[in-house]
């Protein structure tokens, strides 16, 4: 065979060998002279015909929310925790777990626990104010409206005992926060307006006479005191002593009728000696 033909055949063999070597590179030995094991594709571990299981997020993984929606979701979660576990169980971590987000989310939106509970109390006052406004449309006379407002007051507290209790925990709240200050001020203005209507006079919540302040404090103390006694179970003994079928609402109605609408004594009245 001519030398040129041999040279060409040799070149073809070398080229073929290099191509095969690039496709299937040889295993290199380690420093200890052993060939490392081949890595397997994780997908190959799945049995033929068996579908891959979907991965479920862990409890500590953050649920995706829009920025504004996350703030509302945190407040809703806080209300659920409050009503279920009470104020003692309302912590930033508990709220984050309830909402399914990271522990840092409540701090990012509210700063601290005081900020969170203050915004939550503002929601409570707005809910309460809406209930009071609805009661104002229940009857034509001031007496009817006063009775309806008192019953709505107690009904709201019974339906939301945790929220109601938080609204009056001033030491836990930051009353300078605009949302809470506005909602609480609107609540007091509604009370002052209702007392003014029952007295057939206009009451400005910003400047009260002593007689007006006394009327507001008397009405508020009466309904708030009844509500707290009821929530704490302190009226149970009284209710058990009443005729069968008499409930707390009946007792409240009788108490209000004995006091609401009663004219206040003149400011100048004195006790005879």
VOROMI-640446 format. One record per residue (C-alpha): residue number from 1; residue in one letter; z, y, x. Coordinates in nm, 4 decimals. Example, Ala and Ser with C-alpha at 12.3 -4.5 7.8 and 13.67 -1.06 7.14 Angstrom:
<recs>
{num = 1 | residu = a | c3 = 0.7800 | c2 = -0.4500 | c1 = 1.2300}
{num = 2 | residu = s | c3 = 0.7140 | c2 = -0.1060 | c1 = 1.3670}
</recs>
This chain:
<recs>
{num = 1 | residu = x | c3 = 0.0000 | c2 = 0.0000 | c1 = 0.0000}
{num = 2 | residu = x | c3 = -0.0896 | c2 = 0.3357 | c1 = 0.1431}
{num = 3 | residu = x | c3 = 0.1993 | c2 = 0.5498 | c1 = 0.2668}
{num = 4 | residu = x | c3 = 0.1298 | c2 = 0.8324 | c1 = 0.0220}
{num = 5 | residu = x | c3 = 0.1651 | c2 = 0.5983 | c1 = -0.2751}
{num = 6 | residu = x | c3 = 0.4994 | c2 = 0.4653 | c1 = -0.1483}
{num = 7 | residu = x | c3 = 0.6235 | c2 = 0.8203 | c1 = -0.0995}
{num = 8 | residu = x | c3 = 0.5322 | c2 = 0.9116 | c1 = -0.4618}
{num = 9 | residu = x | c3 = 0.7043 | c2 = 0.6036 | c1 = -0.6047}
{num = 10 | residu = x | c3 = 1.0174 | c2 = 0.6844 | c1 = -0.4089}
{num = 11 | residu = x | c3 = 1.0178 | c2 = 1.0417 | c1 = -0.5391}
{num = 12 | residu = x | c3 = 0.9889 | c2 = 0.9212 | c1 = -0.9005}
{num = 13 | residu = x | c3 = 1.2846 | c2 = 0.6836 | c1 = -0.8560}
{num = 14 | residu = x | c3 = 1.5008 | c2 = 0.9609 | c1 = -0.7113}
{num = 15 | residu = x | c3 = 1.4122 | c2 = 1.1981 | c1 = -0.9963}
{num = 16 | residu = x | c3 = 1.4901 | c2 = 0.9291 | c1 = -1.2570}
{num = 17 | residu = x | c3 = 1.8255 | c2 = 0.8547 | c1 = -1.0939}
{num = 18 | residu = x | c3 = 1.9255 | c2 = 1.2227 | c1 = -1.0944}
{num = 19 | residu = x | c3 = 1.8329 | c2 = 1.2605 | c1 = -1.4597}
{num = 20 | residu = x | c3 = 2.0460 | c2 = 0.9579 | c1 = -1.5560}
{num = 21 | residu = x | c3 = 2.3319 | c2 = 1.0884 | c1 = -1.3443}
{num = 22 | residu = x | c3 = 2.3285 | c2 = 1.4241 | c1 = -1.5247}
{num = 23 | residu = x | c3 = 2.3410 | c2 = 1.2536 | c1 = -1.8657}
{num = 24 | residu = x | c3 = 2.6172 | c2 = 1.0098 | c1 = -1.7714}
{num = 25 | residu = x | c3 = 2.8227 | c2 = 1.1535 | c1 = -1.4817}
{num = 26 | residu = x | c3 = 3.0220 | c2 = 0.8929 | c1 = -1.2935}
{num = 27 | residu = x | c3 = 3.4019 | c2 = 0.8844 | c1 = -1.3314}
{num = 28 | residu = x | c3 = 3.5774 | c2 = 1.0444 | c1 = -1.0377}
{num = 29 | residu = x | c3 = 3.8776 | c2 = 0.8799 | c1 = -0.8858}
{num = 30 | residu = x | c3 = 4.2105 | c2 = 1.0552 | c1 = -0.8585}
{num = 31 | residu = x | c3 = 4.3988 | c2 = 1.1151 | c1 = -0.5390}
{num = 32 | residu = x | c3 = 4.5674 | c2 = 0.7752 | c1 = -0.5832}
{num = 33 | residu = x | c3 = 4.2346 | c2 = 0.5965 | c1 = -0.6007}
{num = 34 | residu = x | c3 = 4.2575 | c2 = 0.5217 | c1 = -0.9727}
{num = 35 | residu = x | c3 = 4.0012 | c2 = 0.6159 | c1 = -1.2283}
{num = 36 | residu = x | c3 = 4.1565 | c2 = 0.8367 | c1 = -1.5005}
{num = 37 | residu = x | c3 = 4.1340 | c2 = 0.7079 | c1 = -1.8566}
{num = 38 | residu = x | c3 = 3.8594 | c2 = 0.8461 | c1 = -2.0749}
{num = 39 | residu = x | c3 = 3.9684 | c2 = 1.0969 | c1 = -2.3384}
{num = 40 | residu = x | c3 = 3.8909 | c2 = 0.9999 | c1 = -2.6925}
{num = 41 | residu = x | c3 = 3.7664 | c2 = 1.2246 | c1 = -2.9686}
{num = 42 | residu = x | c3 = 4.0527 | c2 = 1.2699 | c1 = -3.2207}
{num = 43 | residu = x | c3 = 3.8028 | c2 = 1.2310 | c1 = -3.5021}
{num = 44 | residu = x | c3 = 3.7227 | c2 = 0.8803 | c1 = -3.3792}
{num = 45 | residu = x | c3 = 4.0799 | c2 = 0.7717 | c1 = -3.4558}
{num = 46 | residu = x | c3 = 4.0185 | c2 = 0.8039 | c1 = -3.8274}
{num = 47 | residu = x | c3 = 3.9292 | c2 = 0.4747 | c1 = -3.9879}
{num = 48 | residu = x | c3 = 3.5709 | c2 = 0.4546 | c1 = -4.1166}
{num = 49 | residu = x | c3 = 3.5421 | c2 = 0.5754 | c1 = -4.4724}
{num = 50 | residu = x | c3 = 3.8937 | c2 = 0.7310 | c1 = -4.4769}
{num = 51 | residu = x | c3 = 3.8808 | c2 = 1.1068 | c1 = -4.5562}
{num = 52 | residu = x | c3 = 4.0793 | c2 = 1.3509 | c1 = -4.3437}
{num = 53 | residu = x | c3 = 4.3913 | c2 = 1.4811 | c1 = -4.5175}
{num = 54 | residu = x | c3 = 4.4095 | c2 = 1.8532 | c1 = -4.5832}
{num = 55 | residu = x | c3 = 4.6733 | c2 = 2.0392 | c1 = -4.3843}
{num = 56 | residu = x | c3 = 4.9381 | c2 = 2.2078 | c1 = -4.5981}
{num = 57 | residu = x | c3 = 5.1022 | c2 = 2.5257 | c1 = -4.4684}
{num = 58 | residu = x | c3 = 5.4623 | c2 = 2.5011 | c1 = -4.3554}
{num = 59 | residu = x | c3 = 5.7374 | c2 = 2.6783 | c1 = -4.5488}
{num = 60 | residu = x | c3 = 5.7825 | c2 = 2.9269 | c1 = -4.2637}
{num = 61 | residu = x | c3 = 5.4154 | c2 = 3.0237 | c1 = -4.2534}
{num = 62 | residu = x | c3 = 5.3334 | c2 = 3.3578 | c1 = -4.4114}
{num = 63 | residu = x | c3 = 5.1546 | c2 = 3.3562 | c1 = -4.7443}
{num = 64 | residu = x | c3 = 4.8590 | c2 = 3.5955 | c1 = -4.7372}
{num = 65 | residu = x | c3 = 4.9168 | c2 = 3.9094 | c1 = -4.9437}
{num = 66 | residu = x | c3 = 4.7495 | c2 = 4.2452 | c1 = -4.9655}
{num = 67 | residu = x | c3 = 4.9785 | c2 = 4.5092 | c1 = -4.8123}
{num = 68 | residu = x | c3 = 5.0742 | c2 = 4.6676 | c1 = -5.1472}
{num = 69 | residu = x | c3 = 5.0970 | c2 = 4.3316 | c1 = -5.3219}
{num = 70 | residu = x | c3 = 5.3357 | c2 = 4.2015 | c1 = -5.0553}
{num = 71 | residu = x | c3 = 5.5830 | c2 = 4.4817 | c1 = -5.1220}
{num = 72 | residu = x | c3 = 5.5812 | c2 = 4.4041 | c1 = -5.4958}
{num = 73 | residu = x | c3 = 5.6079 | c2 = 4.0315 | c1 = -5.4235}
{num = 74 | residu = x | c3 = 5.9141 | c2 = 4.0922 | c1 = -5.2069}
{num = 75 | residu = x | c3 = 6.0836 | c2 = 4.2942 | c1 = -5.4819}
{num = 76 | residu = x | c3 = 6.0062 | c2 = 4.0263 | c1 = -5.7391}
{num = 77 | residu = x | c3 = 6.1462 | c2 = 3.7635 | c1 = -5.5038}
{num = 78 | residu = x | c3 = 6.4559 | c2 = 3.9774 | c1 = -5.4481}
{num = 79 | residu = x | c3 = 6.5183 | c2 = 4.0002 | c1 = -5.8218}
{num = 80 | residu = x | c3 = 6.4910 | c2 = 3.6222 | c1 = -5.8573}
{num = 81 | residu = x | c3 = 6.7377 | c2 = 3.5680 | c1 = -5.5724}
{num = 82 | residu = x | c3 = 6.9739 | c2 = 3.8295 | c1 = -5.7169}
{num = 83 | residu = x | c3 = 6.9814 | c2 = 3.6749 | c1 = -6.0637}
{num = 84 | residu = x | c3 = 7.0106 | c2 = 3.3219 | c1 = -5.9261}
{num = 85 | residu = x | c3 = 7.2573 | c2 = 3.3653 | c1 = -5.6383}
{num = 86 | residu = x | c3 = 7.4204 | c2 = 3.7017 | c1 = -5.7037}
{num = 87 | residu = x | c3 = 7.4484 | c2 = 3.9992 | c1 = -5.4736}
{num = 88 | residu = x | c3 = 7.6292 | c2 = 3.7932 | c1 = -5.2091}
{num = 89 | residu = x | c3 = 7.3241 | c2 = 3.5680 | c1 = -5.1725}
{num = 90 | residu = x | c3 = 7.0746 | c2 = 3.8528 | c1 = -5.1546}
{num = 91 | residu = x | c3 = 6.9745 | c2 = 3.8749 | c1 = -4.7878}
{num = 92 | residu = x | c3 = 6.6517 | c2 = 3.9694 | c1 = -4.6131}
{num = 93 | residu = x | c3 = 6.5984 | c2 = 3.6108 | c1 = -4.5000}
{num = 94 | residu = x | c3 = 6.6620 | c2 = 3.4738 | c1 = -4.8498}
{num = 95 | residu = x | c3 = 6.4054 | c2 = 3.7144 | c1 = -4.9935}
{num = 96 | residu = x | c3 = 6.1500 | c2 = 3.6218 | c1 = -4.7263}
{num = 97 | residu = x | c3 = 6.1970 | c2 = 3.2511 | c1 = -4.7988}
{num = 98 | residu = x | c3 = 6.1659 | c2 = 3.3110 | c1 = -5.1726}
{num = 99 | residu = x | c3 = 5.8412 | c2 = 3.5043 | c1 = -5.1245}
{num = 100 | residu = x | c3 = 5.7065 | c2 = 3.2541 | c1 = -4.8702}
{num = 101 | residu = x | c3 = 5.6529 | c2 = 3.5113 | c1 = -4.5954}
{num = 102 | residu = x | c3 = 5.7821 | c2 = 3.5723 | c1 = -4.2436}
{num = 103 | residu = x | c3 = 6.1391 | c2 = 3.6898 | c1 = -4.1943}
{num = 104 | residu = x | c3 = 6.0125 | c2 = 4.0189 | c1 = -4.0547}
{num = 105 | residu = x | c3 = 5.8235 | c2 = 4.1172 | c1 = -4.3719}
{num = 106 | residu = x | c3 = 6.1189 | c2 = 4.2655 | c1 = -4.5701}
{num = 107 | residu = x | c3 = 6.2289 | c2 = 4.4704 | c1 = -4.2691}
{num = 108 | residu = x | c3 = 5.8756 | c2 = 4.6013 | c1 = -4.2235}
{num = 109 | residu = x | c3 = 5.8572 | c2 = 4.7242 | c1 = -4.5839}
{num = 110 | residu = x | c3 = 6.2171 | c2 = 4.8357 | c1 = -4.6549}
{num = 111 | residu = x | c3 = 6.3815 | c2 = 4.8910 | c1 = -4.3176}
{num = 112 | residu = x | c3 = 6.7053 | c2 = 4.7061 | c1 = -4.3921}
{num = 113 | residu = x | c3 = 6.8974 | c2 = 4.5388 | c1 = -4.6727}
{num = 114 | residu = x | c3 = 7.0197 | c2 = 4.8736 | c1 = -4.8099}
{num = 115 | residu = x | c3 = 6.6614 | c2 = 4.9892 | c1 = -4.8426}
{num = 116 | residu = x | c3 = 6.5622 | c2 = 4.6704 | c1 = -5.0220}
{num = 117 | residu = x | c3 = 6.8490 | c2 = 4.6700 | c1 = -5.2727}
{num = 118 | residu = x | c3 = 6.8031 | c2 = 5.0437 | c1 = -5.3362}
{num = 119 | residu = x | c3 = 6.4387 | c2 = 4.9936 | c1 = -5.4299}
{num = 120 | residu = x | c3 = 6.5402 | c2 = 4.6954 | c1 = -5.6415}
{num = 121 | residu = x | c3 = 6.8032 | c2 = 4.9044 | c1 = -5.8225}
{num = 122 | residu = x | c3 = 6.5364 | c2 = 5.1678 | c1 = -5.8914}
{num = 123 | residu = x | c3 = 6.3347 | c2 = 4.9002 | c1 = -6.0700}
{num = 124 | residu = x | c3 = 6.6445 | c2 = 4.8073 | c1 = -6.2698}
{num = 125 | residu = x | c3 = 6.6993 | c2 = 5.1664 | c1 = -6.3804}
{num = 126 | residu = x | c3 = 6.3355 | c2 = 5.1974 | c1 = -6.4865}
{num = 127 | residu = x | c3 = 6.3600 | c2 = 4.8775 | c1 = -6.6899}
{num = 128 | residu = x | c3 = 6.6848 | c2 = 5.0008 | c1 = -6.8418}
{num = 129 | residu = x | c3 = 6.5350 | c2 = 5.3416 | c1 = -6.9244}
{num = 130 | residu = x | c3 = 6.2436 | c2 = 5.1755 | c1 = -7.1008}
{num = 131 | residu = x | c3 = 6.4862 | c2 = 4.9742 | c1 = -7.3148}
{num = 132 | residu = x | c3 = 6.6785 | c2 = 5.2896 | c1 = -7.4035}
{num = 133 | residu = x | c3 = 6.3590 | c2 = 5.4768 | c1 = -7.4926}
{num = 134 | residu = x | c3 = 6.2535 | c2 = 5.1936 | c1 = -7.7238}
{num = 135 | residu = x | c3 = 6.5944 | c2 = 5.2085 | c1 = -7.8949}
{num = 136 | residu = x | c3 = 6.5474 | c2 = 5.5800 | c1 = -7.9651}
{num = 137 | residu = x | c3 = 6.2664 | c2 = 5.4933 | c1 = -8.2075}
{num = 138 | residu = x | c3 = 6.4733 | c2 = 5.2451 | c1 = -8.4083}
{num = 139 | residu = x | c3 = 6.6127 | c2 = 5.4744 | c1 = -8.6755}
{num = 140 | residu = x | c3 = 6.5798 | c2 = 5.8171 | c1 = -8.8329}
{num = 141 | residu = x | c3 = 6.9369 | c2 = 5.9416 | c1 = -8.7941}
{num = 142 | residu = x | c3 = 7.1257 | c2 = 6.0215 | c1 = -8.4701}
{num = 143 | residu = x | c3 = 7.3883 | c2 = 5.7641 | c1 = -8.5700}
{num = 144 | residu = x | c3 = 7.1249 | c2 = 5.4918 | c1 = -8.6046}
{num = 145 | residu = x | c3 = 6.9786 | c2 = 5.5816 | c1 = -8.2661}
{num = 146 | residu = x | c3 = 7.3202 | c2 = 5.5902 | c1 = -8.1001}
{num = 147 | residu = x | c3 = 7.4020 | c2 = 5.2463 | c1 = -8.2376}
{num = 148 | residu = x | c3 = 7.0654 | c2 = 5.1117 | c1 = -8.1258}
{num = 149 | residu = x | c3 = 7.1037 | c2 = 5.2563 | c1 = -7.7753}
{num = 150 | residu = x | c3 = 7.4478 | c2 = 5.0998 | c1 = -7.7338}
{num = 151 | residu = x | c3 = 7.3224 | c2 = 4.7594 | c1 = -7.8460}
{num = 152 | residu = x | c3 = 7.0170 | c2 = 4.7869 | c1 = -7.6192}
{num = 153 | residu = x | c3 = 7.2495 | c2 = 4.8777 | c1 = -7.3317}
{num = 154 | residu = x | c3 = 7.4524 | c2 = 4.5610 | c1 = -7.3763}
{num = 155 | residu = x | c3 = 7.1436 | c2 = 4.3482 | c1 = -7.4390}
{num = 156 | residu = x | c3 = 6.9832 | c2 = 4.4591 | c1 = -7.1129}
{num = 157 | residu = x | c3 = 7.2974 | c2 = 4.3793 | c1 = -6.9159}
{num = 158 | residu = x | c3 = 7.3229 | c2 = 4.0336 | c1 = -7.0712}
{num = 159 | residu = x | c3 = 6.9575 | c2 = 3.9599 | c1 = -6.9966}
{num = 160 | residu = x | c3 = 6.9778 | c2 = 4.0913 | c1 = -6.6374}
{num = 161 | residu = x | c3 = 7.3406 | c2 = 4.0601 | c1 = -6.5246}
{num = 162 | residu = x | c3 = 7.2586 | c2 = 4.0619 | c1 = -6.1542}
{num = 163 | residu = x | c3 = 7.0361 | c2 = 4.3671 | c1 = -6.1762}
{num = 164 | residu = x | c3 = 7.2830 | c2 = 4.5490 | c1 = -6.4016}
{num = 165 | residu = x | c3 = 7.5662 | c2 = 4.4870 | c1 = -6.1603}
{num = 166 | residu = x | c3 = 7.3571 | c2 = 4.6093 | c1 = -5.8667}
{num = 167 | residu = x | c3 = 7.2724 | c2 = 4.9354 | c1 = -6.0451}
{num = 168 | residu = x | c3 = 7.6397 | c2 = 5.0342 | c1 = -6.0387}
{num = 169 | residu = x | c3 = 7.7234 | c2 = 4.9182 | c1 = -5.6859}
{num = 170 | residu = x | c3 = 7.6952 | c2 = 5.2665 | c1 = -5.5397}
{num = 171 | residu = x | c3 = 7.8436 | c2 = 5.1614 | c1 = -5.2045}
{num = 172 | residu = x | c3 = 7.5494 | c2 = 4.9244 | c1 = -5.1496}
{num = 173 | residu = x | c3 = 7.2808 | c2 = 5.1745 | c1 = -5.2478}
{num = 174 | residu = x | c3 = 7.1119 | c2 = 5.4700 | c1 = -5.0824}
{num = 175 | residu = x | c3 = 7.1033 | c2 = 5.7199 | c1 = -5.3673}
{num = 176 | residu = x | c3 = 6.8986 | c2 = 5.9627 | c1 = -5.1562}
{num = 177 | residu = x | c3 = 6.5914 | c2 = 5.7403 | c1 = -5.1743}
{num = 178 | residu = x | c3 = 6.3460 | c2 = 5.9260 | c1 = -5.4026}
{num = 179 | residu = x | c3 = 6.2626 | c2 = 5.6310 | c1 = -5.6279}
{num = 180 | residu = x | c3 = 6.6273 | c2 = 5.5448 | c1 = -5.6948}
{num = 181 | residu = x | c3 = 6.7392 | c2 = 5.9072 | c1 = -5.7334}
{num = 182 | residu = x | c3 = 6.4617 | c2 = 5.9749 | c1 = -5.9848}
{num = 183 | residu = x | c3 = 6.5260 | c2 = 5.6607 | c1 = -6.1915}
{num = 184 | residu = x | c3 = 6.9048 | c2 = 5.7078 | c1 = -6.1991}
{num = 185 | residu = x | c3 = 6.8705 | c2 = 6.0767 | c1 = -6.2894}
{num = 186 | residu = x | c3 = 6.6352 | c2 = 5.9874 | c1 = -6.5749}
{num = 187 | residu = x | c3 = 6.8929 | c2 = 5.7383 | c1 = -6.7023}
{num = 188 | residu = x | c3 = 7.1681 | c2 = 6.0000 | c1 = -6.7113}
{num = 189 | residu = x | c3 = 6.9353 | c2 = 6.2533 | c1 = -6.8724}
{num = 190 | residu = x | c3 = 6.8602 | c2 = 6.0027 | c1 = -7.1477}
{num = 191 | residu = x | c3 = 7.2304 | c2 = 5.9470 | c1 = -7.2095}
{num = 192 | residu = x | c3 = 7.3010 | c2 = 6.3216 | c1 = -7.2184}
{num = 193 | residu = x | c3 = 7.0122 | c2 = 6.3736 | c1 = -7.4594}
{num = 194 | residu = x | c3 = 7.1378 | c2 = 6.1013 | c1 = -7.6912}
{num = 195 | residu = x | c3 = 7.4895 | c2 = 6.2480 | c1 = -7.6964}
{num = 196 | residu = x | c3 = 7.3455 | c2 = 6.5927 | c1 = -7.7609}
{num = 197 | residu = x | c3 = 7.1449 | c2 = 6.4601 | c1 = -8.0547}
{num = 198 | residu = x | c3 = 7.4548 | c2 = 6.2999 | c1 = -8.2048}
{num = 199 | residu = x | c3 = 7.6365 | c2 = 6.6351 | c1 = -8.1711}
{num = 200 | residu = x | c3 = 7.3386 | c2 = 6.8307 | c1 = -8.3050}
{num = 201 | residu = x | c3 = 7.3135 | c2 = 7.0382 | c1 = -7.9907}
{num = 202 | residu = x | c3 = 7.0961 | c2 = 7.0642 | c1 = -7.6828}
{num = 203 | residu = x | c3 = 7.2607 | c2 = 6.9348 | c1 = -7.3668}
{num = 204 | residu = x | c3 = 7.1214 | c2 = 7.0235 | c1 = -7.0247}
{num = 205 | residu = x | c3 = 7.2124 | c2 = 6.7434 | c1 = -6.7858}
{num = 206 | residu = x | c3 = 7.2228 | c2 = 6.9865 | c1 = -6.4925}
{num = 207 | residu = x | c3 = 7.4979 | c2 = 7.2076 | c1 = -6.6380}
{num = 208 | residu = x | c3 = 7.7577 | c2 = 7.0628 | c1 = -6.8765}
{num = 209 | residu = x | c3 = 8.0487 | c2 = 7.2184 | c1 = -7.0544}
{num = 210 | residu = x | c3 = 8.3788 | c2 = 7.0336 | c1 = -7.0317}
{num = 211 | residu = x | c3 = 8.3487 | c2 = 6.9261 | c1 = -7.3936}
{num = 212 | residu = x | c3 = 7.9967 | c2 = 6.7934 | c1 = -7.3412}
{num = 213 | residu = x | c3 = 8.0989 | c2 = 6.6062 | c1 = -7.0264}
{num = 214 | residu = x | c3 = 8.3921 | c2 = 6.4508 | c1 = -7.2115}
{num = 215 | residu = x | c3 = 8.1639 | c2 = 6.3311 | c1 = -7.4918}
{num = 216 | residu = x | c3 = 7.9220 | c2 = 6.1740 | c1 = -7.2438}
{num = 217 | residu = x | c3 = 8.1998 | c2 = 6.0086 | c1 = -7.0433}
{num = 218 | residu = x | c3 = 8.3651 | c2 = 5.8768 | c1 = -7.3604}
{num = 219 | residu = x | c3 = 8.0468 | c2 = 5.7151 | c1 = -7.4935}
{num = 220 | residu = x | c3 = 7.9460 | c2 = 5.5758 | c1 = -7.1547}
{num = 221 | residu = x | c3 = 8.2918 | c2 = 5.4380 | c1 = -7.0787}
{num = 222 | residu = x | c3 = 8.3108 | c2 = 5.2675 | c1 = -7.4150}
{num = 223 | residu = x | c3 = 7.9788 | c2 = 5.0835 | c1 = -7.3897}
{num = 224 | residu = x | c3 = 7.9988 | c2 = 5.0150 | c1 = -7.0159}
{num = 225 | residu = x | c3 = 8.3539 | c2 = 4.8871 | c1 = -7.0484}
{num = 226 | residu = x | c3 = 8.2582 | c2 = 4.6563 | c1 = -7.3349}
{num = 227 | residu = x | c3 = 7.9608 | c2 = 4.5307 | c1 = -7.1313}
{num = 228 | residu = x | c3 = 8.1652 | c2 = 4.4529 | c1 = -6.8209}
{num = 229 | residu = x | c3 = 8.4348 | c2 = 4.2747 | c1 = -7.0235}
{num = 230 | residu = x | c3 = 8.1650 | c2 = 4.0705 | c1 = -7.1931}
{num = 231 | residu = x | c3 = 7.9867 | c2 = 3.9764 | c1 = -6.8687}
{num = 232 | residu = x | c3 = 8.3154 | c2 = 3.8824 | c1 = -6.7020}
{num = 233 | residu = x | c3 = 8.4134 | c2 = 3.6602 | c1 = -6.9941}
{num = 234 | residu = x | c3 = 8.7179 | c2 = 3.8694 | c1 = -7.0762}
{num = 235 | residu = x | c3 = 8.6248 | c2 = 3.9039 | c1 = -7.4455}
{num = 236 | residu = x | c3 = 8.6157 | c2 = 3.5287 | c1 = -7.5035}
{num = 237 | residu = x | c3 = 8.9784 | c2 = 3.5140 | c1 = -7.6127}
{num = 238 | residu = x | c3 = 8.9283 | c2 = 3.7965 | c1 = -7.8636}
{num = 239 | residu = x | c3 = 8.6149 | c2 = 3.6327 | c1 = -8.0045}
{num = 240 | residu = x | c3 = 8.8014 | c2 = 3.3035 | c1 = -8.0502}
{num = 241 | residu = x | c3 = 9.0618 | c2 = 3.4820 | c1 = -8.2633}
{num = 242 | residu = x | c3 = 8.8012 | c2 = 3.6285 | c1 = -8.4996}
{num = 243 | residu = x | c3 = 8.6640 | c2 = 3.4573 | c1 = -8.8120}
{num = 244 | residu = x | c3 = 8.4174 | c2 = 3.1788 | c1 = -8.7431}
{num = 245 | residu = x | c3 = 8.0652 | c2 = 3.3049 | c1 = -8.6825}
{num = 246 | residu = x | c3 = 8.1724 | c2 = 3.6414 | c1 = -8.5413}
{num = 247 | residu = x | c3 = 7.9871 | c2 = 3.6998 | c1 = -8.2160}
{num = 248 | residu = x | c3 = 7.9892 | c2 = 3.9689 | c1 = -7.9486}
{num = 249 | residu = x | c3 = 7.7172 | c2 = 4.1717 | c1 = -8.1200}
{num = 250 | residu = x | c3 = 7.9166 | c2 = 4.1820 | c1 = -8.4440}
{num = 251 | residu = x | c3 = 8.2240 | c2 = 4.2946 | c1 = -8.2518}
{num = 252 | residu = x | c3 = 8.0229 | c2 = 4.5662 | c1 = -8.0769}
{num = 253 | residu = x | c3 = 7.8801 | c2 = 4.6873 | c1 = -8.4073}
{num = 254 | residu = x | c3 = 8.2296 | c2 = 4.7151 | c1 = -8.5592}
{num = 255 | residu = x | c3 = 8.3603 | c2 = 4.8962 | c1 = -8.2509}
{num = 256 | residu = x | c3 = 8.0723 | c2 = 5.1451 | c1 = -8.2529}
{num = 257 | residu = x | c3 = 8.1004 | c2 = 5.2201 | c1 = -8.6228}
{num = 258 | residu = x | c3 = 8.4656 | c2 = 5.3044 | c1 = -8.5791}
{num = 259 | residu = x | c3 = 8.3919 | c2 = 5.5612 | c1 = -8.3093}
{num = 260 | residu = x | c3 = 8.0262 | c2 = 5.6716 | c1 = -8.3004}
{num = 261 | residu = x | c3 = 7.9610 | c2 = 5.9872 | c1 = -8.4948}
{num = 262 | residu = x | c3 = 8.3265 | c2 = 6.0790 | c1 = -8.5188}
{num = 263 | residu = x | c3 = 8.3501 | c2 = 6.4524 | c1 = -8.4632}
{num = 264 | residu = x | c3 = 8.5255 | c2 = 6.5609 | c1 = -8.1457}
{num = 265 | residu = x | c3 = 8.8425 | c2 = 6.7696 | c1 = -8.1800}
{num = 266 | residu = x | c3 = 8.8045 | c2 = 7.1439 | c1 = -8.1181}
{num = 267 | residu = x | c3 = 8.8498 | c2 = 7.2326 | c1 = -7.7500}
{num = 268 | residu = x | c3 = 9.1309 | c2 = 7.4764 | c1 = -7.8339}
{num = 269 | residu = x | c3 = 9.3409 | c2 = 7.2254 | c1 = -8.0282}
{num = 270 | residu = x | c3 = 9.6961 | c2 = 7.1793 | c1 = -7.9074}
{num = 271 | residu = x | c3 = 9.9718 | c2 = 6.9354 | c1 = -7.9845}
{num = 272 | residu = x | c3 = 10.2502 | c2 = 7.0744 | c1 = -8.2044}
{num = 273 | residu = x | c3 = 10.5940 | c2 = 7.0583 | c1 = -8.0562}
</recs>
